[in-house]
Amino acid sequence: MKDQARFFLEHYASFTKGEIETKEFKRGEYITSFGQIERNIYLIKEGAVRAYYISDEEEDCFVVPVE
């Protein structure tokens, strides 16, 4: 997966060795906490991710499933 991610991402930017890493998350685990600004990009290999957008006027949620 790491080589596939590097191949995909290098079409858009160049990366040094060690900038791309594999990380596993458990079901229900948060990737980013409320109020935190995420500075990473994640490619999902398996499972699903739920994302929230909250502002003073609205709250949106969407789910991205991966087979």
Residue pairs with C-beta under 8 A, 6 or more apart in sequence:
1 22
1 43
1 45
2 20
2 21
2 22
5 20
5 43
6 15
6 20
8 43
9 15
9 20
9 41
23 42
25 31
27 47
31 38
31 42
31 49
32 38
34 54
42 49
44 64
44 66
45 66
46 66
47 65
47 66
48 63
48 64
48 65
48 66
49 63
49 64
49 66
50 61
50 62
50 63
50 64
51 61
51 62
51 63
51 64
52 59
52 60
52 61
53 59
53 60
53 61
54 60
